[in-house]
Amino acid sequence: MAAGILTLVIIGAAAGYLATRLMRVDVDLPSAMGLGVLGALIGGLGLRLLLTVGNWALTFVLALLGSMALIWLWQAFRRRR
């Protein structure tokens, strides 16, 4: 986890510098890097949260479909007897 945050800090600093230059925002280098780092941390952690929640939702949907298929098979087997 610490390596992931460190990566976000490094990438964020570069992205903040580049973003302020592309958007022609007149800020000093530390401010540009700070904005980039905050943006990377918010974006990176937010994306991880969405992926985690998405994985839980996908697991739930697959478990629901599996349960429904098993119930359908069970009912079909019971009707034959």
Summary of the structure (lengths in Angstrom):
residues: 81
radius of gyration: 23.7
end to end distance: 55.4
largest distance: 79.3
contacts: 195
relative contact order: 0.10
helix: 90%
strand: 0%
